[in-house]
Amino acid sequence: MVTLDRLANILGGYGVLLRLDSVPRATELRSVVIHGGDQGPAEVGDVLLGVGARSVSEVVGWAVSARAAVALVRGAGELGDEPQIEGVAVMVIDPAVAWSEVAAVVYGLVQEGRETEAGRGPTDLFALADNLSTAVDGAVTIEDRLSRVLAYSRPQQHLDPARVETILGRQMPPWLRAIFDAGGVFTHLAASDEPLFVPAQEERGMTGRMVVAVRVGRQLLGSVWVSCPAPLAGARHQALIEGAHTVALHLLRSRASADLERQVESESVIRLLEGAADAATVAGRLGLAPQSLRVIALRAGIAEEQHTSLLVIFERATTGFGWSRSSRSALVGDTVYTVLPADQAATARRWISERQAALPPQMTVLAGISGVAQATELALARREADESLALCAAHPADAEPLAYDESWDAILLQRLRTAGLSGRTPVRGPVSQLRRHDQANSTQYVTTLCAWLQAQGDPVAAGAQLGVHENTVRNRLRKMAEVTDLGLDDPRKRLATMIELAVTGNNA
């Protein structure tokens, strides 16, 4: 997290000026969104990068649609008498500064919320990319093993459209990845530590590339790419190899930091789920609103690898740790618990679906969702999520996660069934007598009684449900009275009979 004041001060060193300022300098910024073209912003965010905006008025309109507090526009000319829009600050980028360079700083500061002494963003990977770029005399991009951009250097002379698209998209575009895959680049990275030169693809707007794996032991962590017209040789070649080793150390340190922060987050979430006295304060430290929260209980499985599955789902729940995430998670026993701001159960289901989409297809995921709760009620919400999860586990064919506020009736009956299985249902009551009579005489008194109660005493509706004439229902009721005293005229006994039938089933 970073404030508008800090963002303006850092970007000022890159030729970015805060021109229309109707937002308090202390405003906290947690997310970034890039305008989505003719369709408008694909999502909402605190900072909008107005790529392609032709005027301040246009970028302000985009910002309002995206509910952004800050909008950045490049090369918009003089502002003149542009009206100030309450709630939107406009920052103007010097036309000589590339969008890719500004985007790197904004993403680093806002989304990861940590910065180096140079103010370059979350770690000094960007500074390392700059230093390596100078040593090899080419533009450098550092990517993880999924080809997602981690850092990149300031623009060099070997800047091409493919690199710009990769940086702005924060990931290697599919068409470029297909070219490298067909050329055996990723196969080489998986097996070798030696740099590889990839010839230019001029028709696709790509200059030559030199790439080297970033590896620790046998584990591939990512790769370093250098834009260059010809293979690197001599000191430049050696600098690339040494740079890859340095990047590996940085990525290891980053991973260790993320693991530590996960631990801190987990401990705080567990305190909330256990009903901490200072729950509101703990929630505030986690960046959670004090109300409109839901607890999600998750379990996952891959054949016999339950523990591995739990770690995978926990990693997916905390992916992007340190970035702007609305959820906070903890792994407790065999369950991953996530606290998520969500007024509607659909929001929680969408969160679950997004996590599940990134999991291996053979992994099964079960989930339960609590009702809406305040921070001080999360211990109760955890129990609701647990019961929703248990009901979901009892009916695994129902793929949709259950929410307590939508399925409380089924959860109540599940509680009573659990009590019944422990021998707490009556064994000498009227319903038990009817069951024994059915078993001994092949009658259908229990089924008929259940249908009559569900039809609220209407023999016609009960007969239609059973597929018999209404007089058959009346006749069976008379014969039931000869077997036992049901007391159906007593509302309390009638209610008790309905509950026992619902808990034990018609044919138990």
C-alpha positions as CSV (number, residue, x, y, z in Angstrom):
1,M,0.0,0.0,0.0
2,V,1.2,3.5,-0.8
3,T,-0.2,7.0,-0.4
4,L,-0.9,9.4,-3.2
5,D,1.7,11.7,-1.8
6,R,4.4,9.0,-2.0
7,L,3.4,8.0,-5.5
8,A,3.5,11.6,-6.7
9,N,7.0,12.1,-5.1
10,I,8.4,9.0,-6.7
11,L,6.9,9.5,-10.1
12,G,8.1,13.1,-10.1
13,G,11.6,11.8,-10.6
14,Y,10.4,10.1,-13.9
15,G,8.9,13.2,-15.4
16,V,5.3,12.8,-14.1
17,L,3.5,15.8,-12.7
18,L,0.5,15.9,-10.5
19,R,-1.6,18.6,-12.3
20,L,-5.3,18.2,-11.2
21,D,-5.3,17.4,-7.5
22,S,-8.7,17.1,-5.9
23,V,-7.8,14.1,-3.8
24,P,-6.2,14.2,-0.3
25,R,-2.5,13.5,-0.5
26,A,-3.0,10.9,2.3
27,T,-5.3,8.8,0.1
28,E,-4.2,5.1,0.3
29,L,-3.8,3.3,-3.1
30,R,-4.0,-0.5,-3.2
31,S,-4.7,-1.5,-6.8
32,V,-4.0,-0.6,-10.4
33,V,-6.1,-1.0,-13.6
34,I,-5.3,-0.4,-17.3
35,H,-8.0,0.9,-19.5
36,G,-9.5,-1.9,-21.5
37,G,-10.0,-0.1,-24.9
38,D,-13.4,0.5,-26.4
39,Q,-15.1,-1.8,-23.9
40,G,-14.0,0.4,-21.0
41,P,-12.0,-0.7,-18.0
42,A,-12.0,-4.5,-17.5
43,E,-12.0,-4.0,-13.7
44,V,-11.9,-1.3,-11.0
45,G,-8.8,0.0,-9.3
46,D,-7.5,2.9,-7.3
47,V,-4.9,3.9,-10.0
48,L,-5.9,4.0,-13.7
49,L,-3.2,3.9,-16.4
50,G,-4.9,5.8,-19.2
51,V,-3.0,4.1,-22.1
52,G,-4.4,5.5,-25.3
53,A,-6.3,8.4,-23.8
54,R,-6.3,11.5,-26.1
55,S,-7.2,14.1,-23.5
56,V,-7.5,14.7,-19.8
57,S,-11.3,14.8,-20.1
58,E,-11.3,11.3,-21.6
59,V,-9.0,9.8,-19.0
60,V,-11.0,11.4,-16.2
61,G,-14.1,9.7,-17.7
62,W,-12.3,6.4,-17.7
63,A,-11.2,6.9,-14.1
64,V,-14.8,7.6,-12.9
65,S,-16.0,4.4,-14.6
66,A,-13.2,2.4,-12.9
67,R,-13.8,4.1,-9.6
68,A,-10.2,5.2,-9.6
69,A,-8.8,8.0,-7.3
70,V,-5.8,8.6,-9.6
71,A,-5.5,8.7,-13.4
72,L,-2.3,8.8,-15.4
73,V,-2.3,10.2,-18.9
74,R,0.7,10.6,-21.3
75,G,1.3,13.4,-23.7
76,A,-2.1,15.2,-23.2
77,G,-0.7,18.6,-23.9
78,E,-1.5,21.7,-21.8
79,L,-4.3,21.3,-19.3
80,G,-5.7,24.8,-19.7
81,D,-8.9,25.3,-17.8
82,E,-9.8,21.6,-17.5
83,P,-12.3,21.3,-14.7
84,Q,-11.3,19.5,-11.5
85,I,-13.3,16.4,-10.9
86,E,-13.9,15.7,-7.2
87,G,-12.4,12.4,-6.2
88,V,-10.0,12.1,-9.2
89,A,-6.4,13.2,-9.3
90,V,-4.7,13.5,-12.7
91,M,-1.0,12.9,-13.3
92,V,0.5,13.8,-16.6
93,I,3.5,11.8,-18.0
94,D,6.1,13.5,-20.1
95,P,5.8,12.3,-23.7
96,A,9.5,11.3,-23.6
97,V,8.8,8.8,-20.9
98,A,7.6,5.3,-22.0
99,W,4.4,3.9,-20.6
100,S,6.3,0.7,-19.8
101,E,8.7,2.5,-17.5
102,V,5.9,4.3,-15.6
103,A,3.8,1.2,-15.3
104,A,6.7,-0.7,-13.7
105,V,7.0,1.9,-10.9
106,V,3.3,2.2,-10.4
107,Y,2.7,-1.6,-10.2
108,G,5.6,-2.0,-7.9
109,L,4.7,0.8,-5.5
110,V,0.9,0.4,-5.4
111,Q,0.4,-3.3,-5.7
112,E,3.2,-4.7,-3.7
113,G,3.5,-1.8,-1.3
114,R,7.2,-2.1,-0.7
115,E,10.0,-0.2,-2.2
116,T,13.8,0.1,-2.2
117,E,15.7,3.1,-1.1
118,A,15.7,4.2,-4.7
119,G,11.9,4.0,-4.7
120,R,11.8,1.5,-7.6
121,G,9.2,-0.8,-6.2
122,P,8.9,-4.0,-4.2
123,T,12.4,-5.3,-4.5
124,D,15.6,-4.3,-6.1
125,L,15.0,-6.6,-9.1
126,F,14.3,-3.5,-11.2
127,A,17.7,-2.0,-10.1
128,L,19.3,-5.4,-10.8
129,A,17.7,-5.4,-14.3
130,D,19.1,-1.9,-14.9
131,N,22.6,-2.9,-13.8
132,L,22.5,-6.1,-15.9
133,S,21.2,-4.1,-18.9
134,T,24.2,-1.8,-18.7
135,A,26.7,-4.8,-18.4
136,V,25.2,-6.6,-21.4
137,D,24.3,-3.5,-23.4
138,G,20.7,-4.6,-24.1
139,A,17.2,-4.3,-22.6
140,V,16.6,-6.9,-19.9
141,T,13.4,-8.6,-18.8
142,I,13.3,-10.9,-15.8
143,E,10.4,-13.4,-15.8
144,D,9.2,-16.3,-13.5
145,R,8.9,-19.9,-14.7
146,L,5.4,-19.1,-16.0
147,S,6.7,-16.3,-18.2
148,R,5.2,-13.6,-16.0
149,V,7.2,-10.4,-15.8
150,L,8.9,-9.8,-12.5
151,A,11.1,-6.8,-13.5
152,Y,12.7,-5.1,-16.4
153,S,15.3,-2.5,-17.2
154,R,14.9,1.0,-18.5
155,P,14.4,1.2,-22.3
156,Q,17.6,0.6,-24.4
157,Q,18.2,1.0,-28.0
158,H,17.0,-2.6,-28.7
159,L,13.4,-1.9,-27.8
160,D,10.8,-3.8,-29.9
161,P,7.0,-4.2,-30.0
162,A,7.2,-7.7,-28.6
163,R,9.0,-6.5,-25.5
164,V,6.5,-3.6,-25.0
165,E,3.5,-6.0,-25.3
166,T,5.1,-8.3,-22.8
167,I,5.8,-5.6,-20.2
168,L,2.4,-3.9,-20.5
169,G,0.6,-7.2,-20.3
170,R,2.8,-8.2,-17.4
171,Q,3.3,-11.6,-19.1
172,M,4.7,-13.0,-22.3
173,P,1.9,-12.9,-24.9
174,P,0.6,-16.3,-26.2
175,W,1.8,-15.7,-29.7
176,L,5.4,-14.9,-28.6
177,R,5.4,-17.9,-26.2
178,A,4.3,-20.2,-29.1
179,I,7.2,-19.0,-31.2
180,F,9.7,-19.7,-28.4
181,D,8.1,-23.1,-27.6
182,A,8.2,-24.1,-31.3
183,G,11.9,-23.1,-31.3
184,G,12.7,-25.3,-28.3
185,V,13.5,-22.4,-26.0
186,F,11.6,-23.6,-23.0
187,T,13.0,-27.2,-23.5
188,H,16.5,-25.7,-23.4
189,L,15.7,-23.6,-20.2
190,A,14.4,-26.7,-18.5
191,A,17.6,-28.7,-19.1
192,S,20.5,-26.2,-19.4
193,D,22.1,-23.3,-17.6
194,E,23.9,-22.0,-20.8
195,P,22.5,-18.9,-22.4
196,L,20.7,-19.4,-25.7
197,F,20.3,-17.0,-28.6
198,V,16.9,-16.7,-30.3
199,P,17.1,-15.2,-33.8
200,A,15.0,-12.1,-34.7
201,Q,11.5,-12.5,-36.0
202,E,11.3,-9.2,-37.8
203,E,7.9,-9.9,-39.4
204,R,6.5,-10.3,-35.8
205,G,8.3,-7.2,-34.4
206,M,10.9,-9.0,-32.4
207,T,14.6,-8.4,-32.4
208,G,17.0,-11.1,-31.4
209,R,16.9,-12.5,-27.8
210,M,19.5,-14.0,-25.5
211,V,17.9,-16.0,-22.7
212,V,19.3,-17.8,-19.7
213,A,17.7,-19.9,-17.0
214,V,17.4,-18.7,-13.4
215,R,17.9,-21.8,-11.4
216,V,18.7,-22.9,-7.8
217,G,20.0,-26.5,-7.8
218,R,17.7,-28.4,-10.1
219,Q,14.7,-26.1,-9.6
220,L,13.9,-23.6,-12.4
221,L,12.7,-20.3,-10.9
222,G,12.5,-18.2,-14.0
223,S,14.6,-16.7,-16.8
224,V,16.5,-13.6,-17.9
225,W,15.9,-12.2,-21.4
226,V,18.2,-9.7,-23.2
227,S,17.2,-7.9,-26.4
228,C,20.2,-8.0,-28.7
229,P,20.7,-8.2,-32.5
230,A,23.4,-10.9,-32.2
231,P,24.6,-13.5,-29.6
232,L,26.4,-12.1,-26.6
233,A,30.1,-12.9,-26.4
234,G,33.0,-12.4,-24.1
235,A,32.5,-10.2,-21.0
236,R,28.8,-9.6,-21.9
237,H,28.1,-13.3,-22.1
238,Q,29.7,-13.9,-18.7
239,A,27.8,-10.9,-17.2
240,L,24.6,-12.6,-18.3
241,I,25.5,-15.8,-16.6
242,E,26.5,-14.1,-13.4
243,G,23.4,-11.9,-13.5
244,A,21.2,-15.0,-13.7
245,H,22.9,-16.4,-10.5
246,T,22.2,-13.0,-8.7
247,V,18.6,-13.0,-9.9
248,A,18.2,-16.5,-8.4
249,L,19.4,-15.3,-5.0
250,H,16.9,-12.4,-5.1
251,L,14.0,-14.8,-6.0
252,L,14.9,-17.1,-3.2
253,R,15.0,-14.1,-0.8
254,S,11.6,-13.0,-2.1
255,R,10.1,-16.5,-1.7
256,A,11.4,-16.6,1.9
257,S,9.9,-13.2,2.6
258,A,6.6,-14.3,1.1
259,D,6.6,-17.4,3.3
260,L,7.3,-15.3,6.4
261,E,4.5,-12.9,5.5
262,R,2.1,-15.9,4.9
263,Q,3.0,-17.1,8.4
264,V,2.2,-13.7,9.9
265,E,-1.1,-13.5,8.0
266,S,-2.1,-17.0,9.0
267,E,-1.5,-16.3,12.7
268,S,-3.7,-13.2,12.5
269,V,-6.4,-15.0,10.6
270,I,-6.4,-17.8,13.2
271,R,-6.8,-15.3,16.0
272,L,-9.9,-13.9,14.2
273,L,-11.3,-17.4,13.8
274,E,-10.8,-18.2,17.4
275,G,-12.6,-15.1,18.5
276,A,-9.8,-12.7,19.6
277,A,-10.9,-10.0,22.0
278,D,-9.3,-7.4,19.8
279,A,-10.8,-8.8,16.6
280,A,-11.6,-5.4,15.0
281,T,-7.9,-4.3,15.5
282,V,-6.6,-7.5,14.1
283,A,-8.9,-7.2,11.1
284,G,-7.7,-3.7,10.5
285,R,-4.1,-4.8,10.5
286,L,-4.9,-7.4,7.9
287,G,-6.6,-4.7,5.7
288,L,-10.1,-6.2,6.2
289,A,-13.2,-4.2,6.7
290,P,-14.8,-4.6,10.1
291,Q,-18.1,-5.9,8.6
292,S,-19.6,-7.7,5.6
293,L,-17.1,-10.5,5.9
294,R,-17.5,-14.2,5.1
295,V,-15.4,-17.2,6.1
296,I,-14.7,-19.8,3.4
297,A,-13.6,-23.3,4.4
298,L,-11.7,-25.2,1.7
299,R,-10.5,-28.8,1.4
300,A,-8.8,-30.3,-1.6
301,G,-7.7,-33.7,-2.7
302,I,-5.6,-35.5,-5.3
303,A,-6.0,-39.2,-5.0
304,E,-4.0,-40.1,-1.9
305,E,-2.0,-36.9,-1.7
306,Q,-4.2,-35.0,0.7
307,H,-1.4,-33.0,2.4
308,T,0.1,-32.0,-1.0
309,S,-3.3,-30.8,-2.1
310,L,-3.8,-28.7,1.0
311,L,-0.5,-26.9,0.3
312,V,-1.4,-26.3,-3.3
313,I,-4.8,-24.8,-2.5
314,F,-3.3,-22.7,0.3
315,E,-0.7,-21.4,-2.2
316,R,-3.4,-20.6,-4.7
317,A,-5.4,-18.8,-1.9
318,T,-2.4,-16.6,-1.1
319,T,-1.0,-16.2,-4.6
320,G,0.3,-12.7,-5.1
321,F,1.0,-12.3,-1.4
322,G,2.0,-8.7,-0.7
323,W,-0.1,-7.6,-3.6
324,S,-3.5,-6.1,-3.2
325,R,-5.6,-9.1,-2.2
326,S,-9.0,-8.7,-0.7
327,S,-8.8,-12.1,1.1
328,R,-6.7,-13.3,4.0
329,S,-6.1,-17.0,4.6
330,A,-4.8,-19.6,7.0
331,L,-4.1,-23.3,6.9
332,V,-5.5,-25.0,10.0
333,G,-5.4,-28.8,10.3
334,D,-6.9,-30.2,7.1
335,T,-8.7,-27.0,6.1
336,V,-7.8,-23.8,4.5
337,Y,-9.8,-20.9,5.9
338,T,-10.2,-17.6,4.0
339,V,-11.8,-14.4,5.3
340,L,-13.3,-12.5,2.4
341,P,-15.2,-9.2,2.2
342,A,-18.4,-10.3,0.5
343,D,-22.0,-9.2,1.0
344,Q,-23.3,-11.8,-1.4
345,A,-22.5,-15.6,-1.4
346,A,-22.0,-15.2,-5.2
347,T,-18.9,-13.2,-4.5
348,A,-17.4,-16.0,-2.4
349,R,-18.3,-18.6,-5.0
350,R,-16.6,-16.5,-7.7
351,W,-13.5,-16.3,-5.5
352,I,-13.6,-20.1,-5.1
353,S,-14.0,-20.6,-8.8
354,E,-11.1,-18.4,-9.6
355,R,-8.8,-20.3,-7.2
356,Q,-10.1,-23.7,-8.6
357,A,-9.5,-22.7,-12.2
358,A,-5.7,-22.5,-11.5
359,L,-5.5,-25.9,-9.9
360,P,-4.7,-29.2,-11.6
361,P,-7.8,-30.7,-13.2
362,Q,-7.5,-34.0,-11.2
363,M,-7.8,-32.0,-7.9
364,T,-11.2,-32.0,-6.2
365,V,-12.2,-29.0,-4.1
366,L,-14.9,-28.9,-1.5
367,A,-16.0,-25.6,0.0
368,G,-18.3,-24.2,2.6
369,I,-19.3,-20.5,3.0
370,S,-20.4,-18.8,6.2
371,G,-23.1,-16.1,6.4
372,V,-22.2,-12.5,6.5
373,A,-20.4,-11.5,9.7
374,Q,-18.6,-8.7,11.5
375,A,-14.9,-9.1,12.5
376,T,-16.0,-9.8,16.1
377,E,-18.3,-12.7,14.8
378,L,-15.8,-14.6,12.7
379,A,-15.5,-17.4,15.3
380,L,-19.2,-18.1,14.7
381,A,-18.8,-17.7,11.0
382,R,-16.0,-20.3,11.0
383,R,-18.5,-22.8,12.6
384,E,-21.0,-22.0,9.9
385,A,-18.4,-22.5,7.2
386,D,-17.4,-25.8,8.7
387,E,-21.0,-27.0,8.8
388,S,-21.5,-25.9,5.2
389,L,-18.4,-27.7,4.2
390,A,-19.5,-30.9,6.0
391,L,-22.9,-30.8,4.2
392,C,-21.1,-30.3,0.9
393,A,-18.8,-33.3,1.7
394,A,-21.9,-35.4,2.5
395,H,-23.3,-34.6,-1.0
396,P,-20.1,-34.3,-3.2
397,A,-22.2,-34.6,-6.4
398,D,-23.5,-31.1,-5.7
399,A,-20.6,-29.2,-7.2
400,E,-21.6,-25.7,-6.1
401,P,-20.2,-24.6,-2.7
402,L,-22.9,-24.2,0.0
403,A,-23.5,-20.9,1.8
404,Y,-24.9,-21.0,5.4
405,D,-27.4,-18.2,4.9
406,E,-28.8,-20.0,1.9
407,S,-28.7,-23.6,3.2
408,W,-29.3,-23.2,7.0
409,D,-32.3,-25.5,6.9
410,A,-30.4,-28.3,5.3
411,I,-27.5,-27.7,7.8
412,L,-30.0,-27.9,10.7
413,L,-31.3,-31.2,9.5
414,Q,-27.7,-32.4,9.1
415,R,-27.0,-31.5,12.7
416,L,-30.0,-33.5,13.8
417,R,-29.1,-36.5,11.6
418,T,-25.7,-36.5,13.2
419,A,-27.4,-36.6,16.6
420,G,-29.6,-39.3,15.4
421,L,-26.7,-41.5,14.2
422,S,-25.4,-41.3,17.8
423,G,-28.5,-43.0,19.0
424,R,-30.4,-39.9,20.2
425,T,-33.6,-40.4,18.2
426,P,-36.5,-42.1,20.0
427,V,-36.6,-45.9,19.7
428,R,-40.0,-46.3,21.4
429,G,-42.0,-43.5,19.9
430,P,-44.9,-43.6,17.5
431,V,-42.7,-43.3,14.4
432,S,-40.5,-46.1,15.5
433,Q,-43.6,-48.3,16.1
434,L,-44.8,-47.5,12.5
435,R,-41.4,-48.4,11.1
436,R,-41.5,-51.8,12.8
437,H,-45.0,-52.4,11.6
438,D,-43.9,-51.6,8.0
439,Q,-41.0,-54.0,8.2
440,A,-43.1,-56.8,9.6
441,N,-46.2,-56.3,7.4
442,S,-44.8,-54.7,4.2
443,T,-47.1,-51.7,4.7
444,Q,-46.2,-48.1,3.8
445,Y,-47.4,-46.2,6.8
446,V,-44.2,-44.1,7.4
447,T,-44.0,-43.0,3.7
448,T,-47.7,-42.1,3.8
449,L,-47.4,-40.2,7.0
450,C,-44.5,-38.2,5.7
451,A,-46.4,-37.3,2.5
452,W,-49.5,-36.3,4.5
453,L,-47.4,-34.0,6.8
454,Q,-45.6,-32.4,3.8
455,A,-49.0,-31.8,2.2
456,Q,-50.1,-30.1,5.5
457,G,-52.8,-32.6,6.0
458,D,-54.3,-32.5,2.5
459,P,-55.1,-36.1,1.5
460,V,-55.5,-35.1,-2.2
461,A,-52.0,-33.6,-2.4
462,A,-50.5,-36.5,-0.4
463,G,-52.2,-39.1,-2.7
464,A,-50.9,-37.3,-5.8
465,Q,-47.4,-37.4,-4.3
466,L,-47.7,-41.1,-3.5
467,G,-49.5,-42.0,-6.7
468,V,-52.6,-43.4,-4.9
469,H,-56.2,-42.2,-4.4
470,E,-56.9,-39.8,-1.6
471,N,-59.2,-42.4,0.1
472,T,-56.2,-44.7,0.3
473,V,-54.4,-42.1,2.3
474,R,-57.4,-41.7,4.6
475,N,-57.6,-45.4,5.0
476,R,-53.9,-45.8,5.9
477,L,-54.2,-42.9,8.5
478,R,-57.1,-44.8,10.2
479,K,-55.1,-48.0,10.3
480,M,-52.0,-46.1,11.7
481,A,-54.2,-44.9,14.6
482,E,-54.9,-48.6,15.4
483,V,-51.1,-49.3,15.5
484,T,-50.1,-46.3,17.7
485,D,-51.3,-43.0,19.0
486,L,-49.7,-40.4,16.7
487,G,-51.5,-37.5,18.3
488,L,-51.6,-35.6,15.0
489,D,-54.2,-33.2,16.4
490,D,-51.5,-31.9,18.8
491,P,-49.3,-29.2,17.0
492,R,-46.3,-30.0,19.2
493,K,-46.5,-33.7,18.5
494,R,-47.1,-33.1,14.9
495,L,-44.0,-30.9,14.7
496,A,-41.9,-33.5,16.6
497,T,-43.1,-36.1,14.1
498,M,-42.1,-34.0,11.1
499,I,-38.6,-33.4,12.6
500,E,-38.0,-37.1,13.4
501,L,-39.0,-38.0,9.8
502,A,-36.8,-35.3,8.3
503,V,-33.9,-36.4,10.4
504,T,-34.2,-40.2,10.0
505,G,-35.7,-40.4,6.6
506,N,-38.9,-42.0,5.4
507,N,-37.5,-45.5,5.2
508,A,-34.9,-45.6,8.0
